[in-house]
Amino acid sequence: MEVPLLDLQAQYATIRDEIRPVVDQVLESQRFILGPEVEAFEREVAHYCGTNYAIGVSSGTDALLIALMAAKIGNDDEVITTPYTFFATAGSISRIGAAPVFVDIDPKTYNINPALIEEKITAKTRAIIPVHLYGQCAEMTPILELAEKYHLIVIEDAAQAIGAEYGGIPDGKSYRAGNMGTCGCFSFFPSKNLGGFGDGGMVTTNDEAFAKRIKDLRTHGGKDKYRNYLIGMNGRLDALQAAILRVKLRHLDAWSQARRVHAQYYNEAFRLLEIVQIPYTEPGNVHIYNQYILRLPQRDALQTYLNEHHIGNAIYYPIPLHLQECYTHLGYAVGDFPESEKAAQETIALPVYPELSQEQQDYVIETIRKFYQS
């Protein structure tokens, strides 16, 4: 049997008849840049996330970059984030001239550990970027309290977390990713739970002035085509991507629920392997399982074994950001962030996509059992 890590062809087969007409509509309109499809998608994402505004941009990376630009963060500023994430999080900070300041992760959730943030705040700190990693929201209440205390911007990196919910706000309500900080940044890269047919991204916010600044920055900082009051960028979402994503958004909650069902099935099986750490979900949170992550011994040998048995897998973030060659100037060393380094050495992602069959899951489970029982 062959089990891919992700099967986008299987997903497309279920929505082909919905996708093709909307693509044809955009082709017939010949309106490819922004326009009514993007505006409609922005309204729908804002409603889905519970925010007042959503602004479509060209990628998840550009969402982070443009959010930092809108917050007027730049040279000599510092931005606190996690070293255990995709490079775009820190890379965007560096691209606007600021310095990433890393804080280690919680070993259970793999998200930034709020208890370690305050000691890293200096007079240069301007923002915190918590990453809602693997589809679970970071512990936002203490982060928001620190932001209020020190007058900091909070930019949620929600690239993997559209639809994830956080239940730890003291008012007793649940909030979706992108609706807690100053803004939220989303990616529609094809492998995401809500993935386009190419690159795309979104910034959500409840701040009207911030939303306007994002809109202007994505079109070269212009009030109109030839009047520029900001130095912006070409960061627009294409109409074709918006039209496709509008179709897929209608299915997103069902797809996320299917991922949770698969994750629970794995959890029940892997609990019997006491050496394995299954994904942990904080009480009150709703996890969307952009990835299903196991922590276990002999990870590299297991990966080889899975590959030999045609089971898709991935090792996310094998080199934490503080150990990347391009950040040697920051002066970090091995051992500075032990939990991030351990996660990089001990975790592996398994297939959890919505169309995964129980037969395929059973094959994955049995293969892993055999590896540890041999």
Number of C-alpha atoms within 10 A of each C-alpha: 10 12 21 17 18 19 16 15 10 13 16 13 9 11 13 11 10 13 17 11 13 18 17 12 13 19 13 9 9 10 15 17 14 17 13 15 23 25 15 14 24 21 15 17 24 22 13 13 22 19 22 16 23 28 25 28 32 21 24 26 25 25 30 32 23 25 27 25 20 20 18 12 20 18 13 12 19 24 27 24 27 28 27 29 25 18 15 16 24 26 19 22 26 18 14 18 14 22 23 27 20 22 26 23 25 18 16 15 19 24 26 30 20 20 13 14 20 15 8 13 19 11 8 12 22 24 24 26 25 28 28 27 23 24 26 30 34 28 23 22 16 16 23 21 12 18 19 12 9 16 13 19 21 25 27 29 32 31 32 29 30 31 25 25 24 25 20 20 16 8 7 9 11 16 21 22 32 33 21 22 22 21 29 30 32 29 30 26 19 14 17 18 28 26 21 22 14 14 18 27 27 29 32 33 27 20 13 11 11 18 21 13 19 28 24 22 26 23 20 21 21 19 14 11 9 9 10 15 13 16 13 20 16 13 23 23 24 21 24 23 26 30 22 22 24 21 15 21 18 12 13 18 17 12 20 24 16 19 25 21 14 22 25 14 15 21 18 11 15 18 12 10 15 9 12 15 18 22 20 15 13 16 9 14 19 23 26 27 25 25 25 24 25 21 21 19 15 13 16 15 11 17 19 13 16 19 13 9 15 15 21 17 20 15 17 19 19 18 19 22 25 27 19 12 9 10 16 12 8 12 8 15 10 10 11 14 20 13 17 28 23 15 25 18 21 18 23 23 19 24 24 25 27 21 17 20 13 11 11 16 19 14 17 22 16 12 17 17 15 10 13 12 8 5
